[in-house]
Amino acid sequence: ALRSAAQMVPYEVSIGPIIITAPIRVGPRNSSEIVMAQRQIWFGIPLFPVLVMSSIPRPAETNRAA
């Protein structure tokens, strides 16, 4: 159990800042306002490096290979 937990920690640490970038870009912490802010431009375009960074730990977090 300790080994499994130790393997998950690096992925959790990297996912935290990735998730926080969209609310920081919008300002408010309300999810509906984040969705409304994407009417002009989808956040995947200006935050493309964050999109790539999120695709790396996602399969490791779910223990599934792509």
N, C-alpha and C positions, 0 to 999 in steps of 0.2 A: 504494500500500500504506500509506503514511504517513497519507493522508487517511482511509482506512477504519479504521485503528487509532485515529485521533483521534476518530472518530465513535463508536466503541464504548466509549471510556473513561468518558464520563458515565453510560452505562447500567450499566457494571460497578460503578462507585462507588455508584450507588443500590441495586443489587441486594445488595451486601454487607451493609449494615445490616438490610435486610429479611430476609435469610436468618438472621441472627444472633438476631433477636428471639424465635423459638420456643425455642431452647436456653437463652436467658437467662431466659425465663419459667418453664421447667421446672427448670433448675438443672443436671442432668447433661448431658453431651454425647453420650449414647448415643441413637441414633435409635429403638431399640425402647422406651426409657423415655419418649421424647417422644410416641410413639404411644399408650402406655399412659396417659399423663397426659391425653389427650384423651377418655378414656372418660366423664369427668364432663361436660365441655363442650368442644365443638369450638373450636379456637383462632381460627377465622374470626369468631366473635362478639365476644370481648373485644378481639381485635386487628384489628377491621374497618378502621381507617385503614391498617394495614400491608397488608391484603388489597387495598385500593384502590390503594395505592402500588405493589404488585407487578404489578397488571394494566396499568399504564402502560408500564414498560420491557420487559415480556415480548414484545409484538409487535415492538418496535424491535430487540430482541436477536436475534430469529429472522428479521428482515427480512420479515415477513409482516403485512399489514394484517388486521384482524379482520373 
